């Protein structure tokens, strides 16, 4: 009996491979995205899909774009959790500022009778 290492999808000349590492990365990105949403107190659009996107982009941002050296981190299956959380918090805070965070409190709109 052979256990598959991943799933390969071939369309034309393009081959996509989804292995256990990609699945674990997505799960960790979802957890980090949801935790970052709860820390900031602001939700991103599209629910859990938005949280996964924010978590994945936050991990990429803090490991490939903004590189902080000398900071210890928790690596789960190759994903730096603390740096991903910091990147996700930054992204959600920027999203909050861009979508009306500087306007103060949201006002209720009352329907006149």
C-alpha positions, 0 to 999 in steps of 0.5 A: 500500500502506497500513501500519496505524498500529494495531489498533482493537477495537470492542465495543458502544460501547467502542473500544480501540486498540492502536498501536505506542506501546502495544506498545513500552511493554509491551516496555520494561515487560517489560525493566524488570520483569525487570531490577528482579527480578534487582536485588532478587533476588526474583521476582513471581508469574506470570513475565513477565506479572508482570514486565510488570505491575510494570514498567508500574506502576513507570513509572506510579508514578514519572512520575505519582504520585511526581514527581522533578524535576531527575533526568536520564532515558533516554526510549525512545519516551516511556517514562522507563527509569530512573524506571520501573526505580526504581519497579519496584524499589520495587514488588518490594521492597514485594511481598517485604516483604508476602509474608514478607520480614521472616520471615528465611530460608525454612525447609525442611520435612522430612517425618518418616519 
